[in-house]
């Protein structure tokens, strides 16, 4: 039986766009307030317009910063073989980085997280963590980080309910500093028992 590969994109890929989207929503709310303020000539509505407009510009700027920070490495897809990791069996991963001669990442962290929901609050705790050494290959103007790992027995994920109050999940990640900025990539790894 052939084991299929699975490509997973990092969690950071949508952060900047999402923040800018909220900025656009606030901008349209500000324009609506401006229209209402000019028709009713209410000074309080001008004040609210200024607040919404300023907040929308702030969100737009933060989103642009996150997008620029993300573009330093690009999409960085993680390819897993097999496509779903099994406890006790070795899985292989490779991360494609669209930069030639990229040698900044030597270790990939593998983490089991426990997320607990308590009302409106959520808390993430590390249950178990280990690392894998990367084998760096430079191919066709890009860098490929290869690693392999075995998830030990007794460290099981739970994906029973979408809105579960207690959820365990696996994550692969790396982080490094470039130009005084911390650049991080994280991927949620599908694990079956």
Buried (B, 14 or more C-beta within 10 A) or exposed (E): EEEEEBEBEBBBBEBBEEBBBBBEEBBEBBBEBBEBBEEEEEEEBBEBBBEBBEBBBEBBEBBBEBBEBBEEBBBBBBBBBBBEBEBEEEBBBBBBBBBEEBEBBEEBBBBBBBBEEEEEEEEEEEEBEBBBEBEBEBEEEBBBBBBBBBBEEEBEBEEEEEEEEEBBBBBBBBEBEEEEEEBBBBBBBBBEE
